[in-house]
């Protein structure tokens, strides 16, 4: 399913829930609108907001940690490849025999 389709379904569900709440709220008895009930709803919404904030923080922290691990791994291996490539031909001439793989590796990586 495309992102546009998911967005449309999410919008329809949220909008439908708001309309349903409006119609049900008009039919509720008056004792459901006192101060205690409003405080309970306010506390519930605060709890939901806090849980969502924690979940988003963990998600962002996980993505940031993954990105840093990938970046550090790339930087860690980069000097190793460079020093290996520099050691392949220190005399300025082509290698033969067992060091012939260095020539192939340099043609692939550089």
N, C-alpha and C positions, 0 to 999 in steps of 0.2 A: 504494500500500500504506500502511496506517495505521501510526502510530508503535507501537501495541500489537503489531501483526503483526511489525514489524521487531525489536522488543524480544524477542518470543517466539522468533523464529528465532535471534537472537544468543545468547540464554540456552541454547537447545537445542544450538547448536554448541559453545559453551564448556563446557557440562556434559558433552556427548558426548566432547569432547577430553580432559577430565579423567578420565572413565571409561576411555577408551581408553589413556591414559597409565598408569593404575593397573594395568590388565590386562597391558599390554606390559611394564611395569616388573617385574612378578612373574615374567615368563618370561625376562628378560635374564640372561646369565651374570654371575657374581660380579665378573669383572674390569672390568665397566662401572660398578661402584660404588666404585671407588677414589678417592682424593683428587684426582688429576689430572683425572679426568672431571668431578667435581663443580666444580672450579675453572673448567673450560672452560664448563660450563653456566651458572655464576654470571656469568662475564664476558659470555657471549652475552645473558643476560637483562638485564645492566646496559646493554649496547649498545642493546638494543631499548627499554628504558625511557628512555634518553637521547634516542633518535630520536623517540619519542612525545612527550617533553617539549618538544623543539624544535619539532615540528609544531604542538602545541597553543599554544605561545607565539607562533608566527607567525600562527596563526589568530586568536587573541585580539588581537594587535597590529594585524592587518588590520581587524578589526571595529571596534576602537577608533579607528583612523585614519579609517575611513569615517564613523563617527558624528561625530567632530570636524569633518571637512570639511563634512558636512551642516549641523551646528550653526553653524559659522562662516559658511557661505554664507547661512544664514537671517538671522543677525545683521548680516551685511554689507549685505544688501538691504533690511532693515527700515527703517533711517533714510532710505534713498534714496526709498522709497515715501512715507514720512511727510513728508519735505521737499517732494516733488513735490505731494502732496495739499495741503499748507499753502500752496503757491504758487498753487494754482488760484483761490482766491477770497480775496484780501487785503482787499477793500473791504467784504465782508459782503453783497454782492448777487449775484444769479445771473449767471453768465457767458453770453454769447451769441456766436454766430459760431464762430471757430476754437477757442475755449476751451470749447466746449460738451461736448467729450469728457471734460473734467475732472469735470463733473457726473455723467456716466455712470460713470466710473471710481470716484468716491467712493461711488456707490450700490452698486457691485459689491463693493468691498473693505471698505467700512465699513458 
